[in-house]
Amino acid sequence: MEKKVIKYWSDIFKTEITMTVDERLNKIDEKKLSSKKLQVANEQLAKIKDFLPKR
C-alpha cells in the first residue's frame, strides 16, 4: 500500500497541514462509481414516488 504524504502551510489556520493520499483510491474510476450511485438513487426515488399521494 503506497501512501503519499503532502505537507503545506495554511494561511487560514496558521498551521502546517498534513494530507495522506492513498494511491489505491486514486485509481478508482469516478464515471463507473457515479453511474452506480445514480442507478441506486433512481431506484430509491421510484419507490418513494409510489408512496406519495397523487394530486
Phi, psi and omega per residue, in radians:
M1 nan 2.001 -3.123
E2 -1.723 2.198 3.118
K3 -2.122 2.510 -3.124
K4 -1.974 2.275 -3.121
V5 -1.844 2.201 3.134
I6 -2.071 2.216 3.102
K7 -2.115 2.393 3.065
Y8 -2.643 2.802 -3.122
W9 -1.585 2.214 3.134
S10 -1.704 2.143 3.080
D11 -1.275 -0.485 -3.114
I12 -1.241 -0.848 -3.072
F13 -1.644 -0.119 3.135
K14 0.982 0.736 3.137
T15 -2.658 2.949 3.100
E16 -1.502 2.302 -3.135
I17 -1.835 2.330 3.108
T18 -2.048 2.162 3.097
M19 -2.039 2.403 3.079
T20 -1.955 2.128 -3.091
V21 -1.942 2.184 3.106
D22 -1.581 2.067 -3.089
E23 -1.135 -0.466 3.121
R24 -1.106 -0.671 -3.133
L25 -1.283 -0.407 3.104
N26 -1.258 -0.311 -3.125
K27 -1.482 -0.089 -3.130
I28 -1.204 2.304 3.127
D29 -1.451 1.946 -3.070
E30 -1.129 -0.557 -3.108
K31 -1.148 -0.712 3.118
K32 -1.209 -0.740 -3.114
L33 -1.148 -0.754 -3.106
S34 -1.195 -0.606 3.122
S35 -1.186 -0.613 3.093
K36 -1.180 -0.727 3.117
K37 -1.136 -0.683 3.122
L38 -1.126 -0.701 3.122
Q39 -1.098 -0.784 3.131
V40 -1.112 -0.743 -3.140
A41 -1.107 -0.707 3.122
N42 -1.152 -0.661 3.103
E43 -1.140 -0.732 3.135
Q44 -1.198 -0.630 3.109
L45 -1.135 -0.677 3.121
A46 -1.101 -0.659 3.115
K47 -1.162 -0.685 -3.135
I48 -1.174 -0.699 -3.122
K49 -1.067 -0.532 3.136
D50 -1.166 -0.496 -3.100
F51 -1.531 -0.295 -3.114
L52 -1.296 2.479 3.103
P53 -1.230 2.528 3.136
K54 -1.509 2.432 -3.136
R55 -1.822 nan nan
